[in-house]
Amino acid sequence: MDSGIQWGLFMAASLALACTPGPDMIYVVSRALAQGRMAGLISAAGLSLGLAAHTLLAAFGVTVLLQTSELAFTALKVVGACYLLWMGVQLWRAAPRIDIHAAGDRLPTRALFLQGALSALLNPKLALFFLAFLPQFVPAASASPTRDTVLLGLAFSVVGIGVQALAGWVAGSLSQALRRNPRAVAGAFRFSGALMLILGLRLLVAPR
């Protein structure tokens, strides 16, 4: 790794940001509450893929388009918001039909992973965050800014998935107790659906 990067400061800042409750953590916790610890861990892994993709976008300057084009930003925001709203409706509608003994299998592993990845990829705020945050830690005299940005982004993703996975594990542990009560399980799904709807609406009305 480039010795010019202030890794200590960067990791401390990354940990502080990762521990701040935001849409990513809310998403992981909601999935864990609805389906258990493994669902939370898989969702966190999917989110990390989305974060890694934003890292590459930031490193190669593609996200500049979102910063300079109102149309591009609005289009991605609407698509992302609609996706979150769709997930919210699906969770809410599933609540009355839940089989308590199969509550942990509501979504297969692939679907959980892809939903996590898409929820991150379709969030233009994350793209702009990476574009603004990562370059601050790239040394001014760096021989390869692109390489340094990729390294920083991957390090941020590792910190993020660690924090989110822990949050998902804790929430999933609570889910085990909830599953002993069918009403509590249905309530957990409705709660998760409501969170997704709120996140979707927040993204839809978010200013640039």
Residue frames as a rotation matrix with the C-alpha (Angstrom) as fourth column:
MET 1
0.573 0.820 0.000 0.00
0.820 -0.573 0.000 0.00
0.000 0.000 -1.000 0.00
ASP 2
0.131 -0.509 0.851 1.10
0.376 -0.768 -0.518 3.54
0.917 0.388 0.091 -0.68
SER 3
-0.286 -0.333 -0.898 2.87
0.953 -0.006 -0.302 4.83
0.095 -0.943 0.319 2.42
GLY 4
-0.942 -0.079 0.327 1.70
0.099 -0.994 0.045 8.32
0.321 0.075 0.944 1.53
ILE 5
-0.011 0.999 0.043 -1.89
-0.033 -0.044 0.998 7.45
0.999 0.009 0.034 2.45
GLN 6
-0.685 -0.140 0.715 -2.79
-0.679 -0.236 -0.696 8.28
0.266 -0.962 0.067 6.03
TRP 7
-0.435 0.506 -0.745 -4.31
0.041 0.837 0.546 4.91
0.899 0.207 -0.385 6.75
GLY 8
-0.780 0.121 -0.614 -4.83
0.625 0.187 -0.757 5.48
0.023 -0.975 -0.222 10.46
LEU 9
-0.761 0.495 -0.420 -6.90
-0.317 -0.848 -0.425 8.61
-0.567 -0.190 0.802 9.90
PHE 10
-0.549 0.553 -0.627 -8.78
-0.719 0.069 0.691 7.04
0.426 0.830 0.360 7.00
MET 11
-0.566 0.320 -0.760 -9.71
0.322 0.934 0.154 3.89
0.759 -0.157 -0.632 8.92
ALA 12
-0.810 0.272 -0.519 -10.85
0.467 -0.234 -0.853 5.91
-0.353 -0.933 0.062 11.92
ALA 13
-0.649 0.585 -0.487 -13.04
-0.656 -0.754 -0.034 8.10
-0.387 0.297 0.873 9.70
SER 14
-0.540 0.427 -0.725 -14.38
-0.475 0.557 0.682 5.04
0.695 0.713 -0.098 7.88
LEU 15
-0.718 0.247 -0.650 -15.27
0.581 0.726 -0.367 3.29
0.382 -0.642 -0.665 11.14
ALA 16
-0.780 0.437 -0.449 -17.06
0.077 -0.645 -0.761 6.37
-0.621 -0.627 0.469 12.43
LEU 17
-0.527 0.589 -0.613 -19.06
-0.848 -0.404 0.342 6.68
-0.047 0.700 0.713 9.21
ALA 18
-0.605 0.264 -0.751 -19.87
-0.147 0.890 0.431 2.96
0.782 0.372 -0.500 9.13
CYS 19
-0.765 0.277 -0.581 -21.22
0.642 0.401 -0.653 3.09
0.052 -0.873 -0.485 12.69
THR 20
-0.788 0.525 -0.322 -23.51
-0.412 -0.838 -0.358 6.00
-0.458 -0.150 0.876 11.86
PRO 21
-0.264 0.750 0.606 -27.02
0.473 0.649 -0.596 4.63
-0.840 0.130 -0.526 11.21
GLY 22
-0.539 0.096 -0.837 -27.94
-0.674 -0.645 0.360 5.14
-0.505 0.758 0.412 7.59
PRO 23
0.384 0.781 -0.493 -29.92
-0.921 0.287 -0.263 3.48
-0.064 0.555 0.829 4.78
ASP 24
-0.140 -0.505 -0.852 -27.40
-0.546 0.757 -0.359 0.64
0.826 0.415 -0.382 4.42
MET 25
-0.962 -0.256 0.099 -27.46
-0.212 0.461 -0.862 -0.32
0.175 -0.850 -0.497 8.08
ILE 26
-0.300 0.931 0.210 -31.24
-0.766 -0.104 -0.635 0.06
-0.569 -0.351 0.744 8.26
TYR 27
0.284 0.387 -0.877 -31.56
-0.885 0.458 -0.085 -2.24
0.369 0.800 0.472 5.25
VAL 28
-0.505 -0.575 -0.644 -29.36
-0.281 0.815 -0.507 -4.95
0.816 -0.075 -0.574 6.78
VAL 29
-0.933 0.171 0.317 -31.08
-0.300 0.118 -0.947 -4.76
-0.199 -0.978 -0.058 10.17
SER 30
-0.048 0.993 -0.110 -34.53
-0.920 -0.087 -0.382 -4.91
-0.388 0.083 0.918 8.60
ARG 31
0.185 0.068 -0.980 -33.64
-0.682 0.727 -0.078 -8.01
0.707 0.683 0.181 6.57
ALA 32
-0.784 -0.538 -0.309 -32.13
-0.135 0.635 -0.761 -9.66
0.605 -0.555 -0.571 9.66
LEU 33
-0.696 0.604 0.389 -35.22
-0.564 -0.125 -0.816 -8.92
-0.444 -0.787 0.427 11.73
ALA 34
0.236 0.866 -0.440 -37.43
-0.962 0.144 -0.232 -10.36
-0.137 0.478 0.868 9.01
GLN 35
0.736 0.079 -0.672 -35.42
-0.423 0.829 -0.366 -13.48
0.528 0.554 0.644 8.18
GLY 36
0.933 -0.345 -0.103 -32.71
0.306 0.610 0.731 -14.03
-0.190 -0.714 0.674 10.75
ARG 37
0.427 -0.852 -0.303 -28.97
-0.136 -0.392 0.910 -13.65
-0.894 -0.348 -0.283 11.20
MET 38
-0.303 -0.591 0.747 -27.89
0.641 0.454 0.619 -15.31
-0.705 0.667 0.242 7.95
ALA 39
0.451 0.542 0.709 -30.15
0.885 -0.372 -0.279 -13.03
0.112 0.753 -0.648 5.93
GLY 40
0.940 -0.133 -0.314 -28.54
-0.017 -0.938 0.346 -10.02
-0.340 -0.320 -0.884 7.60
LEU 41
0.057 -0.994 0.095 -25.04
0.001 0.095 0.995 -11.30
-0.998 -0.057 0.007 6.85
ILE 42
-0.221 -0.091 0.971 -25.86
0.895 0.377 0.238 -12.05
-0.387 0.922 -0.002 3.22
SER 43
0.776 0.552 0.304 -27.49
0.624 -0.744 -0.241 -8.65
0.093 0.377 -0.922 2.77
ALA 44
0.688 -0.610 -0.393 -24.39
-0.196 -0.678 0.709 -7.00
-0.699 -0.411 -0.585 4.21
ALA 45
-0.268 -0.799 0.538 -22.23
0.393 0.419 0.819 -8.95
-0.880 0.430 0.202 1.75
GLY 46
0.182 0.426 0.886 -24.42
0.983 -0.058 -0.174 -7.74
-0.023 0.903 -0.429 -1.12
LEU 47
0.970 0.166 -0.180 -24.09
0.184 -0.979 0.090 -4.16
-0.161 -0.121 -0.980 0.06
SER 48
0.238 -0.958 -0.161 -20.31
-0.033 -0.174 0.984 -4.53
-0.971 -0.229 -0.073 0.12
LEU 49
-0.267 -0.273 0.924 -20.40
0.868 0.348 0.354 -5.47
-0.418 0.897 0.145 -3.58
GLY 50
0.653 0.581 0.486 -22.38
0.724 -0.667 -0.176 -2.32
0.222 0.467 -0.856 -4.28
LEU 51
0.832 -0.410 -0.373 -19.85
-0.083 -0.757 0.648 -0.26
-0.548 -0.508 -0.664 -2.32
ALA 52
-0.135 -0.924 0.358 -16.99
0.359 0.291 0.887 -1.83
-0.924 0.248 0.292 -4.26
ALA 53
0.053 0.238 0.970 -18.70
0.999 -0.015 -0.051 -0.92
0.003 0.971 -0.238 -7.52
HIS 54
0.955 0.291 0.051 -19.06
0.288 -0.955 0.067 2.70
0.068 -0.049 -0.996 -6.36
THR 55
0.402 -0.892 -0.206 -15.35
0.066 -0.196 0.978 2.61
-0.913 -0.407 -0.020 -5.54
LEU 56
-0.352 -0.531 0.771 -14.53
0.773 0.299 0.559 1.74
-0.528 0.793 0.305 -9.14
LEU 57
0.460 0.603 0.652 -16.93
0.849 -0.514 -0.123 4.37
0.261 0.610 -0.748 -10.44
ALA 58
0.942 -0.136 -0.306 -15.30
0.034 -0.870 0.492 7.01
-0.333 -0.474 -0.815 -8.29
ALA 59
0.120 -0.987 0.109 -11.79
0.246 0.136 0.960 5.85
-0.962 -0.088 0.259 -9.18
PHE 60
-0.543 -0.336 0.770 -12.38
0.779 0.141 0.611 6.07
-0.314 0.931 0.186 -12.91
GLY 61
-0.922 0.027 -0.386 -14.41
-0.054 -0.997 0.060 9.27
-0.383 0.076 0.921 -12.80
VAL 62
-0.678 0.714 0.174 -17.74
0.505 0.281 0.816 7.88
0.534 0.641 -0.551 -14.00
THR 63
0.014 0.742 -0.670 -19.59
0.993 -0.088 -0.078 9.36
-0.117 -0.664 -0.738 -11.02
VAL 64
-0.834 -0.287 -0.471 -18.60
0.226 -0.957 0.183 12.82
-0.503 0.046 0.863 -12.23
LEU 65
-0.772 0.599 0.213 -21.58
0.208 -0.080 0.975 12.42
0.601 0.797 -0.063 -14.54
LEU 66
0.080 0.832 -0.550 -23.91
0.902 0.175 0.395 12.26
0.424 -0.527 -0.736 -11.56
GLN 67
-0.198 -0.245 -0.949 -22.33
0.758 -0.652 0.010 15.38
-0.621 -0.718 0.315 -10.13
THR 68
-0.864 -0.263 -0.429 -22.63
-0.032 -0.822 0.569 17.39
-0.502 0.506 0.702 -13.34
SER 69
-0.798 0.590 -0.125 -25.83
-0.109 0.063 0.992 16.04
0.593 0.805 0.014 -14.88
GLU 70
-0.569 0.689 0.449 -29.16
-0.763 -0.239 -0.600 16.77
-0.306 -0.685 0.662 -13.23
LEU 71
0.321 0.735 -0.597 -30.90
-0.900 0.433 0.049 14.32
0.294 0.522 0.801 -15.56
ALA 72
-0.170 -0.466 -0.868 -28.55
-0.174 0.881 -0.439 11.44
0.970 0.076 -0.231 -14.75
PHE 73
-0.961 -0.199 0.189 -28.83
-0.202 0.046 -0.978 12.01
0.186 -0.979 -0.085 -11.03
THR 74
-0.297 0.935 0.193 -32.63
-0.905 -0.211 -0.370 12.27
-0.305 -0.284 0.909 -11.14
ALA 75
0.276 0.393 -0.877 -32.98
-0.738 0.672 0.069 9.15
0.616 0.628 0.475 -13.28
LEU 76
-0.484 -0.531 -0.695 -30.84
0.039 0.781 -0.624 7.02
0.874 -0.329 -0.357 -10.97
LYS 77
-0.915 0.181 0.361 -32.59
-0.399 -0.267 -0.877 8.44
-0.062 -0.947 0.317 -7.90
VAL 78
0.006 0.995 -0.095 -36.05
-0.998 0.001 -0.058 7.57
-0.058 0.095 0.994 -9.25
VAL 79
0.187 -0.003 -0.982 -34.99
-0.412 0.907 -0.081 4.04
0.892 0.420 0.168 -10.22
GLY 80
-0.760 -0.568 -0.316 -33.41
0.063 0.419 -0.906 3.45
0.647 -0.708 -0.283 -6.82
ALA 81
-0.731 0.551 0.402 -36.40
-0.650 -0.384 -0.656 4.86
-0.207 -0.741 0.639 -4.95
CYS 82
0.234 0.856 -0.460 -38.84
-0.932 0.332 0.143 2.73
0.275 0.396 0.876 -6.94
TYR 83
-0.144 -0.375 -0.916 -36.78
-0.139 0.924 -0.356 -0.37
0.980 0.076 -0.185 -6.19
LEU 84
-0.974 -0.225 0.027 -36.84
-0.041 0.062 -0.997 0.31
0.222 -0.973 -0.069 -2.45
LEU 85
-0.385 0.909 0.156 -40.58
-0.892 -0.324 -0.316 1.03
-0.237 -0.261 0.936 -2.56
TRP 86
0.224 0.430 -0.875 -41.16
-0.681 0.712 0.175 -2.24
0.697 0.556 0.452 -4.42
MET 87
-0.578 -0.496 -0.647 -39.22
0.125 0.730 -0.672 -4.17
0.806 -0.469 -0.360 -1.77
GLY 88
-0.916 0.252 0.311 -41.23
-0.388 -0.365 -0.846 -2.44
-0.100 -0.896 0.432 0.96
VAL 89
0.010 0.979 -0.206 -44.54
-0.999 0.019 0.042 -3.41
0.045 0.205 0.978 -0.62
GLN 90
0.054 -0.044 -0.998 -43.39
-0.349 0.935 -0.060 -7.01
0.936 0.351 0.035 -1.10
LEU 91
-0.868 -0.416 -0.271 -42.40
0.116 0.360 -0.926 -7.33
0.483 -0.835 -0.264 2.57
TRP 92
-0.701 0.659 0.272 -45.64
-0.660 -0.454 -0.599 -5.75
-0.271 -0.600 0.753 3.77
ARG 93
0.179 0.817 -0.548 -47.78
-0.937 0.312 0.159 -8.00
0.301 0.485 0.821 1.56
ALA 94
-0.250 -0.359 -0.899 -45.89
-0.193 0.929 -0.317 -11.12
0.949 0.094 -0.302 2.66
ALA 95
-0.766 -0.192 0.613 -46.58
-0.600 -0.131 -0.790 -10.55
0.232 -0.973 -0.015 6.36
PRO 96
0.099 0.875 0.474 -50.07
-0.952 0.221 -0.210 -12.16
-0.288 -0.431 0.855 6.55
ARG 97
0.797 0.256 -0.547 -48.95
-0.498 0.792 -0.354 -15.23
0.342 0.554 0.759 4.57
ILE 98
-0.172 -0.982 0.085 -45.82
-0.859 0.107 -0.501 -16.07
0.483 -0.159 -0.861 6.59
ASP 99
0.728 0.194 -0.658 -45.31
0.093 0.923 0.374 -19.67
0.680 -0.333 0.653 7.69
ILE 100
0.778 -0.409 0.477 -43.56
-0.626 -0.445 0.640 -19.30
-0.050 -0.797 -0.602 11.05
HIS 101
0.597 -0.558 0.576 -41.50
0.136 0.778 0.613 -22.46
-0.791 -0.288 0.540 10.46
ALA 102
0.226 -0.517 0.826 -40.19
0.972 0.179 -0.155 -21.13
-0.068 0.837 0.543 7.14
ALA 103
0.925 0.226 -0.305 -39.81
0.242 -0.970 0.015 -17.50
-0.293 -0.088 -0.952 8.11
GLY 104
0.204 -0.936 -0.286 -36.06
-0.166 -0.321 0.932 -17.65
-0.965 -0.142 -0.221 7.64
ASP 105
-0.554 -0.423 0.717 -36.41
0.538 0.475 0.696 -18.89
-0.635 0.772 -0.036 4.06
ARG 106
0.434 0.831 -0.349 -38.56
0.259 -0.486 -0.835 -16.12
-0.863 0.272 -0.426 2.68
LEU 107
0.806 -0.263 -0.531 -35.88
-0.590 -0.432 -0.682 -15.11
-0.050 0.863 -0.503 0.17
PRO 108
0.827 -0.562 0.008 -33.14
0.556 0.817 -0.149 -17.36
0.077 0.128 0.989 -1.22
THR 109
0.205 -0.858 -0.471 -29.49
0.630 -0.253 0.735 -16.49
-0.749 -0.447 0.488 -0.72
ARG 110
-0.542 -0.459 0.704 -29.03
0.840 -0.286 0.461 -15.15
-0.010 0.841 0.541 -4.24
ALA 111
0.269 0.741 0.615 -32.02
0.654 -0.609 0.449 -12.83
0.707 0.281 -0.649 -3.95
LEU 112
0.832 -0.007 -0.554 -30.84
0.490 -0.459 0.741 -11.45
-0.260 -0.889 -0.378 -0.61
PHE 113
-0.144 -0.983 -0.114 -27.36
0.689 -0.182 0.701 -10.82
-0.710 0.022 0.704 -2.00
LEU 114
-0.503 -0.024 0.864 -28.61
0.810 -0.362 0.461 -9.17
0.301 0.932 0.201 -5.19
GLN 115
0.607 0.773 0.186 -31.08
0.619 -0.606 0.499 -6.97
0.499 -0.188 -0.846 -3.32
GLY 116
0.581 -0.474 -0.662 -28.29
0.514 -0.417 0.750 -5.75
-0.631 -0.776 0.001 -1.07
ALA 117
-0.490 -0.827 0.275 -26.05
0.718 -0.204 0.666 -5.00
-0.495 0.524 0.694 -4.03
LEU 118
-0.259 0.462 0.848 -28.79
0.794 -0.399 0.460 -3.23
0.551 0.792 -0.264 -5.98
SER 119
0.750 0.575 -0.327 -29.90
0.654 -0.570 0.498 -1.13
0.100 -0.587 -0.804 -3.02
ALA 120
0.196 -0.772 -0.605 -26.35
0.396 -0.502 0.769 0.28
-0.897 -0.390 0.207 -2.86
LEU 121
-0.631 -0.507 0.586 -25.76
0.705 -0.060 0.707 0.52
-0.323 0.860 0.396 -6.61
LEU 122
-0.122 0.700 0.704 -29.01
0.797 -0.353 0.490 2.41
0.592 0.621 -0.515 -7.23
ASN 123
0.660 0.272 -0.700 -28.29
0.683 -0.606 0.409 5.04
-0.313 -0.748 -0.585 -4.57
PRO 124
0.478 -0.490 0.729 -26.81
0.497 -0.534 -0.684 8.14
0.724 0.689 -0.012 -6.25
LYS 125
0.854 -0.163 0.495 -26.02
-0.465 -0.666 0.583 9.64
0.235 -0.728 -0.644 -2.85
LEU 126
0.708 -0.623 0.332 -23.51
0.199 0.627 0.753 6.84
-0.678 -0.467 0.568 -2.29
ALA 127
0.437 -0.542 0.718 -21.87
0.883 0.109 -0.456 7.56
0.169 0.833 0.527 -5.63
LEU 128
0.539 -0.192 0.820 -21.46
0.009 -0.972 -0.234 11.22
0.842 0.134 -0.522 -4.78
PHE 129
0.921 -0.215 0.324 -20.29
-0.346 -0.074 0.935 10.37
-0.177 -0.974 -0.143 -1.26
PHE 130
0.563 -0.743 0.363 -17.49
0.649 0.669 0.362 8.18
-0.512 0.032 0.858 -2.62
LEU 131
0.358 -0.408 0.840 -16.52
0.741 -0.422 -0.522 10.86
0.567 0.810 0.151 -5.11
ALA 132
0.608 -0.070 0.791 -16.28
-0.310 -0.938 0.155 13.44
0.731 -0.340 -0.592 -2.33
PHE 133
0.900 -0.153 0.408 -14.86
-0.379 0.187 0.906 11.28
-0.215 -0.970 0.110 0.48
LEU 134
0.754 -0.596 0.277 -12.19
0.587 0.800 0.125 9.07
-0.297 0.068 0.953 -1.06
PRO 135
0.447 -0.640 0.625 -10.13
0.530 -0.372 -0.762 11.72
0.720 0.672 0.173 -2.92
GLN 136
0.792 -0.129 0.597 -9.54
-0.465 -0.760 0.453 13.56
0.395 -0.637 -0.662 0.36
PHE 137
0.680 -0.513 0.524 -7.19
-0.308 0.449 0.839 10.76
-0.666 -0.732 0.148 1.43
VAL 138
0.730 -0.477 0.489 -5.33
0.682 0.460 -0.569 10.37
0.046 0.749 0.661 -1.87
PRO 139
0.069 -0.788 -0.612 -1.86
0.578 -0.468 0.668 11.93
-0.813 -0.400 0.423 -1.47
ALA 140
0.720 0.212 -0.661 -1.40
-0.265 -0.796 -0.544 15.02
-0.641 0.567 -0.517 -3.62
ALA 141
-0.050 -0.851 -0.523 1.89
-0.958 -0.107 0.265 13.63
-0.281 0.515 -0.810 -4.95
SER 142
0.235 0.192 0.953 0.51
-0.171 0.973 -0.154 10.14
-0.957 -0.126 0.262 -5.59
ALA 143
-0.759 -0.567 -0.319 1.99
-0.449 0.103 0.887 8.44
-0.470 0.817 -0.333 -8.64
SER 144
-0.825 0.531 -0.191 -1.29
0.182 0.571 0.801 6.55
0.534 0.626 -0.568 -9.18
PRO 145
-0.730 0.589 0.346 -4.41
-0.675 -0.541 -0.502 8.32
-0.108 -0.600 0.792 -7.85
THR 146
0.136 0.815 -0.563 -6.67
-0.799 0.426 0.424 5.72
0.585 0.392 0.710 -9.45
ARG 147
-0.194 -0.296 -0.935 -4.91
0.204 0.920 -0.334 2.87
0.959 -0.256 -0.118 -7.64
ASP 148
-0.975 -0.220 -0.016 -5.01
0.070 -0.243 -0.967 4.73
0.209 -0.945 0.252 -4.34
THR 149
-0.426 0.892 0.150 -8.73
-0.902 -0.432 0.012 5.50
0.075 -0.130 0.989 -4.73
VAL 150
0.231 0.473 -0.850 -9.47
-0.423 0.836 0.350 1.83
0.876 0.278 0.393 -5.39
LEU 151
-0.532 -0.511 -0.676 -7.45
0.381 0.569 -0.729 0.75
0.757 -0.645 -0.108 -2.33
LEU 152
-0.952 0.197 0.236 -9.21
-0.307 -0.595 -0.742 3.31
-0.005 -0.779 0.627 -0.14
GLY 153
-0.132 0.977 -0.166 -12.63
-0.942 -0.072 0.327 2.32
0.307 0.199 0.931 -1.41
LEU 154
0.103 0.113 -0.988 -12.00
-0.070 0.992 0.106 -1.37
0.992 0.058 0.110 -0.86
ALA 155
-0.832 -0.438 -0.340 -10.76
0.323 0.116 -0.939 -0.66
0.451 -0.891 0.045 2.66
PHE 156
-0.714 0.644 0.274 -13.90
-0.699 -0.637 -0.324 1.38
-0.035 -0.423 0.905 3.35
SER 157
0.123 0.786 -0.606 -16.04
-0.721 0.490 0.489 -1.49
0.682 0.377 0.627 2.04
VAL 158
-0.310 -0.321 -0.895 -14.30
0.292 0.864 -0.411 -3.97
0.905 -0.389 -0.174 4.36
VAL 159
-0.999 -0.033 0.005 -14.94
0.008 -0.381 -0.925 -1.73
0.032 -0.924 0.381 7.37
GLY 160
-0.448 0.894 -0.022 -18.53
-0.888 -0.442 0.127 -1.19
0.104 0.076 0.992 6.28
ILE 161
0.124 0.517 -0.847 -19.37
-0.387 0.811 0.439 -4.86
0.914 0.274 0.301 5.82
GLY 162
-0.673 -0.425 -0.605 -17.84
0.369 0.516 -0.773 -5.66
0.641 -0.744 -0.191 9.22
VAL 163
-0.934 0.347 0.090 -20.03
-0.291 -0.590 -0.753 -3.13
-0.208 -0.729 0.652 11.02
GLN 164
-0.190 0.923 -0.336 -23.15
-0.959 -0.100 0.266 -4.00
0.212 0.372 0.904 9.03
ALA 165
-0.162 0.073 -0.984 -22.62
-0.117 0.989 0.093 -7.73
0.980 0.131 -0.152 9.50
LEU 166
-0.923 -0.192 -0.335 -22.36
0.305 0.169 -0.937 -7.22
0.237 -0.967 -0.097 13.27
ALA 167
-0.684 0.729 0.019 -25.56
-0.670 -0.618 -0.411 -5.16
-0.288 -0.293 0.912 13.25
GLY 168
-0.026 0.674 -0.738 -27.28
-0.802 0.426 0.418 -7.85
0.596 0.603 0.530 11.18
TRP 169
-0.522 -0.242 -0.818 -26.09
0.170 0.910 -0.378 -10.59
0.836 -0.337 -0.434 13.53
VAL 170
-0.984 0.167 -0.061 -27.46
0.018 -0.245 -0.969 -8.80
-0.176 -0.955 0.238 16.59
ALA 171
-0.369 0.900 -0.233 -30.78
-0.910 -0.400 -0.107 -8.04
-0.190 0.173 0.967 14.88
GLY 172
-0.125 0.281 -0.952 -30.99
-0.555 0.775 0.302 -11.61
0.822 0.566 0.059 13.62
SER 173
-0.876 -0.220 -0.429 -30.51
0.222 0.606 -0.764 -12.91
0.428 -0.764 -0.483 17.15
LEU 174
-0.727 0.687 0.005 -33.57
-0.432 -0.451 -0.781 -10.93
-0.534 -0.569 0.625 18.18
SER 175
-0.217 0.650 -0.728 -35.40
-0.933 0.081 0.351 -12.39
0.287 0.756 0.589 15.21
GLN 176
-0.716 -0.091 -0.692 -34.99
-0.017 0.993 -0.113 -15.92
0.698 -0.069 -0.713 16.64
ALA 177
-0.886 0.411 -0.216 -37.08
0.257 0.046 -0.965 -14.90
-0.387 -0.911 -0.147 19.65
LEU 178
-0.474 0.734 -0.487 -39.64
-0.750 -0.626 -0.212 -13.16
-0.460 0.264 0.847 17.46
ARG 179
-0.541 0.229 -0.809 -40.22
-0.637 0.517 0.572 -16.31
0.549 0.825 -0.134 15.43
ARG 180
-0.946 0.233 -0.227 -41.73
0.323 0.765 -0.558 -18.09
0.043 -0.601 -0.798 18.40
ASN 181
-0.246 0.879 -0.408 -44.71
0.267 -0.343 -0.901 -15.79
-0.932 -0.331 -0.151 17.97
PRO 182
-0.222 0.187 0.957 -46.47
0.966 0.172 0.191 -15.71
-0.129 0.967 -0.219 14.56
ARG 183
0.827 0.560 0.045 -47.80
0.562 -0.823 -0.081 -12.22
-0.008 0.092 -0.996 15.21
ALA 184
0.489 -0.728 -0.481 -44.32
-0.073 -0.584 0.809 -11.01
-0.869 -0.360 -0.339 16.05
VAL 185
-0.423 -0.634 0.647 -42.96
0.585 0.354 0.730 -12.50
-0.692 0.687 0.222 12.82
ALA 186
0.200 0.591 0.781 -45.66
0.965 -0.258 -0.052 -10.78
0.171 0.764 -0.622 10.76
GLY 187
0.925 0.130 -0.358 -44.94
0.246 -0.921 0.302 -7.57
-0.291 -0.368 -0.883 12.64
ALA 188
0.037 -0.989 -0.142 -41.23
0.164 -0.134 0.977 -7.87
-0.986 -0.060 0.157 11.86
PHE 189
-0.415 -0.135 0.900 -41.98
0.882 0.181 0.434 -8.19
-0.222 0.974 0.044 8.16
ARG 190
0.609 0.695 0.382 -44.33
0.751 -0.660 0.002 -5.21
0.254 0.286 -0.924 8.26
PHE 191
0.715 -0.434 -0.549 -41.73
0.114 -0.702 0.703 -3.22
-0.690 -0.565 -0.452 10.18
SER 192
-0.355 -0.885 0.301 -39.11
0.436 0.128 0.891 -4.12
-0.827 0.447 0.340 7.57
GLY 193
-0.118 0.400 0.909 -41.48
0.987 -0.054 0.152 -3.21
0.110 0.915 -0.389 4.77
ALA 194
0.870 0.464 -0.165 -42.26
0.487 -0.859 0.156 0.13
-0.070 -0.216 -0.974 6.39
LEU 195
0.269 -0.862 -0.430 -38.54
0.109 -0.416 0.903 0.89
-0.957 -0.290 -0.018 6.69
MET 196
-0.530 -0.459 0.713 -38.02
0.718 0.204 0.665 0.12
-0.451 0.865 0.222 3.00
LEU 197
0.324 0.741 0.588 -40.94
0.911 -0.413 0.019 2.37
0.257 0.529 -0.809 2.08
ILE 198
0.850 -0.052 -0.524 -39.56
0.240 -0.847 0.475 5.19
-0.468 -0.529 -0.707 4.21
LEU 199
-0.158 -0.986 -0.056 -36.10
0.244 -0.094 0.965 4.82
-0.957 0.139 0.255 2.67
GLY 200
-0.363 0.084 0.928 -37.60
0.925 0.151 0.348 4.81
-0.111 0.985 -0.133 -0.82
LEU 201
0.687 0.690 0.230 -39.64
0.701 -0.712 0.044 7.94
0.194 0.131 -0.972 -0.17
ARG 202
0.607 -0.546 -0.577 -36.64
0.133 -0.646 0.751 9.70
-0.783 -0.533 -0.319 1.41
LEU 203
-0.462 -0.818 0.344 -34.51
0.480 0.095 0.872 8.92
-0.746 0.568 0.349 -1.61
LEU 204
-0.031 0.546 0.837 -37.27
0.996 -0.055 0.073 10.01
0.086 0.836 -0.542 -4.00
VAL 205
0.869 0.451 0.202 -37.57
0.427 -0.892 0.151 13.47
0.249 -0.045 -0.968 -2.43
ALA 206
0.331 -0.818 -0.470 -33.86
0.665 -0.151 0.731 13.89
-0.669 -0.555 0.494 -1.58
PRO 207
0.882 -0.094 -0.461 -32.31
-0.321 -0.836 -0.445 17.03
-0.344 0.540 -0.768 -3.03
ARG 208
0.764 -0.644 -0.047 -29.25
0.291 0.409 -0.865 16.71
0.576 0.647 0.500 -5.18
